[in-house]
Amino acid sequence: MPVYRLRRELIFPDPEEAEGGLLAVGGDLQPQRLLLAYANGIFPWYGEGDPILWHSPDPRCVLPTKGMHVGRSLRRFIRQSPYQITIDRDFSSVIRACQGVERPGQDGTWITQEMLAAYDELHRLGFAHSVEAFASGALVGGVYGVSLGRVFFGESMFSRADYASRAALLTLGDALSARGFSWMDAQVMTDTTRSLGAQEWPRRKFLDMLEVELNHETLRGSWSTWLT
């Protein structure tokens, strides 16, 4: 299985050469490299103490922005509007909450201090965004990711209360759909994304669809007014 070693040059190998999802190792997490990676269907995913690992899985998990599957109990719960949902109100707290979540079968976190600094910078530059769910003023759930063109690349989400992260994700889907986004990247299938109606696309289809959506203008900057 070929795994490429990245140097200082801002370049990635063809993502179609990733076998088993792993494409390359090394490089850095500077904004220019991260944005180039996302534009090529590649994302970083590695653990504390490991070198930076770059992935482009096949198949690729995607979620529709409109018409996600909502079970009866979730639908009933959301109708009660138990949470205040905001966008880009507290990116820093959302990504740090995602870092601290204990996940079954996962030892430690892939959101390293290096990753925190890198995505904080992408948020400052207007490319990374968060959706927050608050209850009685406390942050109880959220999701964050990166947006280029008409694609939102979901990175992680967390929940400290029933359905809080799903409420945030569904609100994000509606907000993106209203602005012409038809799908979001969910990287790899999980039980949560499967329950919401996620699809698995062959990597070639994902890359082709990504190229189309990147022809649209990136909605850079704060999205905080989207729900007002």
N, C-alpha and C positions, 0 to 999 in steps of 0.2 A: 504494500500500500504506500504510494508516494505521499510524503508529508513535506511540504516546502518550508524552508527557513527564510523568514523575512529579514531584510537588511534595512538600511536607512531609506532606500528609495520608496516613494509612495506608489506601490504597485502590489497587486495581488495576482496570484495565478488564476486560471480559469476555474470557477467554482464547480464546473462539471467534472473536474479531476478529483474532487473529494470523494474518497471511498469510505463508507461508514460514517460520513459526515465531517470527519476531521480533514481540513485542507492544509493548514499552515501553522507554524509556530514562530513566536518572536515578534519583532516589531515593537510598537508602542501604542498607547491609547490617546495620542494627540487627536484633537477634533478632526483634522483633515483626513487622518487615516480611518477613524471611525466612520465618518460620513462616506468615504469611498467604499468601505466594507459594506455598509448597508445598501448603498446604491448597486452593489454587485451581488446582493443576496447572501452576504457573509456577516457573521456576528461573533464577538468574543465570548468564550465560556470556559472558565478554568477555575481551579481552586487556589486557596491561599498557599503560597510557597511554590506554586507551579509556574512555569513560563506561560506567557500569553498564548492561548490556543484559539484558532479561528475555525469556525464551522460553517458548513453549508449542507444541511441534511437533505436526504432524499428518501422518502417523500417529505414535503414541507406542509406543515399544518397552517391552515388559514381559517379565519372566522368571518362570516358575513357581518357587515355592519348593521344590516336591517334584517329582522326576522330570525334572530337567535332563538333557539328553543328555550322556552321558559315553562317549567313545570307548574302544575296547578298550585302547589304550596308556595313556590317562589312568586308566582304571579299575584296570589292573594296577599302575600307579605308586602310586595312592592306597592300594591294599591294603597296600603296604609301609610305610605310615605314616611317611614320611620327615620330616614336619614336625610341630612342636608348634603347634597352632592355639589361639589365645586370642581373647577378645573384650574390648574396652575396656581392654586392658593398656597400650597406648602410642599413643593417638590422634594425639598431636602428631607422632610420628615417621612414622606412616603417611601423614598428609596431606602432610608435607614430602617424603616419598619420592615420592608421586604428583606433586608439583610438579616434581621434578627429572627425571622420566622423559622421555626423548626419544621422540617419537611420529612415525611416518612422515607426511609431508605437513603437519606442524604446526610453525610457526616460533614458538619461545618457549612459554610456558605460559599457560593461562587461570587457573591458581590463583595469583592475585596476592597480594602481602603483605596487602592489604585483605581478600581472601577468607580467607587463613590466620587472621587475627585474628578474623574473623566466625565461622568454623566452630569455632575453638578455644572461643569463647564459647558457641556452641550445645552443644558437648560438655560444657562446665562446667555448663550448665543442664540437662543430661540428655536432650537431643534428638538430638545427633549421636553416632554410634557408629563404632567401627572393629573390624575383624577382622584379626588378625596371624598370619603364618606365620613360625615361627622354625626355624632349623637350626643346631645346635650353639651356641645362645644368640644367634645373629645374626638380625636381622630381614631376611627374604628375600622377603617378599611381603605383600600386604594389600589391603583394600578399606575405604572409608568412605562414610558417607551419613547421611541424616536420617530419623528415624522419627516419624510421627504416626498415631494410631489404629492400624490394622493394615496400614499401608503402610510399607515401607522404600524410600526414594528414594535409589538408588545414585548416587554422585557420581563416583568414580574408583577405579582400582585400579592396582597396580604389581607387578612381579615381577622378582626378581634371580636366580631359580633356576627350574629346570624345573617348570612347572605350579603354582608357589607361589600365585599370585593365584587360580587356579581352585580350588585346594584350600581356600583361605580362603572363596571365594564359595560353594562347595558346602556347606561347614560352616555358613555363615551361613544358607543356604537351609533346611537341615535344622532348625536352631535356630528359625528363624522359623515354619516349618511346624508344629513341635511346639506353638507358641503361637497357632495359628489364622490365621497369615498365609498366604494362598494365592498371592500374586504380589508381585513387587517392581518398582518403576519403574527402567528402564534408559535412559530418555530417548530416545536415538536408536540405531538398529541399527548394530552393528559386526560385523566378522568373528568376534570372540570371542563376543559374545552370540548371534549367529546359530548358531554351532557348538554352543552350549549349549541350543538349542531355544527361543530367544526368539520372541515373537510381536509383530506390529505391530497395534495397535488403532486404529481411528479415534478422533480426539480426543474426540468426543462420548461414545463408549463409555468411554474412559479416565476422563473427568470424572464420568460416572454411577457407575462402579465405585468411584472415589475417594470420592465422597460417601457411599456405603454403608459403606466401610471406616473412614471418619473418625467414624462413630457409635460405634466401640469406644474403650475407654480407651487413651490413649497410655501405653506402658510406659516411663515417664520415669525417668531415673537410670542408674546403671551397670549394664551387662549382663555384668559380669565373672564372675558366678557361673553363667552359663548352661551352661558346659561342664564344670562340676565335679560 
